[in-house]
Amino acid sequence: MARILLAEDDPGLRRVLVRALDAAGHSVRAAGDGLEALRQLHEEAVDLLLADIVMPGLDGMELARRAGGLHPGLRIMFITGFAAVVLRDGRMEQAPAGARLLSKPFHLRDLVREVDALLEVA
């Protein structure tokens, strides 16, 4: 069982993702924006940060950068409805090494599969 911090500003999507990851056997904490997620990361280490890229307060890229400073080796996965823009603008090149990107919309099975695969990477 992995400890996952989910940072997603859409409350409905956040609830669905938490349920899916819980059902897959993970322990999930959730935050409604990047600043709240960063506060949680100061309180407790996690195995994986699953973050939306576009969020109020602190975007997912900056959250990941700061999270990596707090917890070196933290695995990071971004979820976004703007994958084409992120890739075109080269933002993934600024992401921490090994970070993955999952484009919305996605099937929950795909999310769980990608999360599990990222967690298996040593």
Secondary structure, DSSP 8 states (H G I E B T S, - for coil): --EEEEE-S-HHHHHHHHHHHHHTT-EEEEESSHHHHHHHHHH---SEEEEESS-SSS-HHHHHHHHHHHSTT-EEEEEES-HHHHHHTTGGGGS-TT-EEEESS--HHHHHHHHHHHHH--
